[in-house]
Structures are given as C-alpha cells and as structure tokens.
Amino acid sequence: QGQSLTEYVQLGLEDNGMGLPLDVCLHRAGIWSQVANIPHGIECTEWSSYMTKPEAYRVQLARALFRASLGTLRMLVVMDPLRHCNRSELPETRRLWQDALRPMLK
C-alpha cells in the first residue's frame, strides 16, 4: 500500500486544487462514513485493511470520480462491483453505484 487514502483517491494531486474535493468524491461513492471511522481517517496508509471488499471498491469508485472531474477519464470499465456483497446489501450497493456514476453519463 504505502499511499494514504487521500493520495490514492486524488492521485497525489491533493495540494494542487485540481478536480473534485476529496470529501465530495468519498460522499458520492458512499464511503465517507467508513473512512471517518478508520484510524487516522483519510491519512491512513493501511486503509484497505480496515475495509470490506465492497468498501474498498467504493474507494476505487471515488478515485474514478476524481479522475473524471479532471477530464482525464475517457472510459470506465466496472468489473462486478457487487461481488463480495451480502445478499441483503445488494439493492443498496447497486443504487449507490448507479447514483454515483449517473453524472458521468452526461
């Protein structure tokens, strides 16, 4: 790992004022509350070890949202973000991904 969650999501550009703010990306990806509860929050370098697989996928979604806000994302391939979800979480997780990706369709 080695990168803080901030560095991972914002590609090391967090101090340049480019793209969406980190909190906006994390909120849109539905992962903000989980990030707020891990030790050292957004500065944690072991963030993925504190998350379930579906939560880690949402961090990747936050990263894609940031990249899209830079105008550098031309195509996004999503490979089954519902895998590793409990059956009871499927509808909410599906809705979350759809809501997060919908603005990218414009």
Disulfide bonds with the S-S distance in Angstrom:
none
